[in-house]
Amino acid sequence: MWEQYKSDLYWASKAVFGVACPVCRGVMTFVQVEPHPNGSGSELHTLKCQACGPTESRTVDPRVAAW
């Protein structure tokens, strides 16, 4: 089940963010989703490059991102 969820998150990230690695321009994929530390109801989405490894975090409000 987790693999399917990660796959869904991968395609959602491509649709929402269109994220490419800032170093090698490779594909960034989701590695973690967690609540934002400020308690605002937002989430921190952490992405990692499959090729060279840097990570990047983005703040997402799921109430706005979901249609």
Order of alpha helices (4+ residues) and beta strands (2+ residues): alpha-beta-beta-beta-alpha
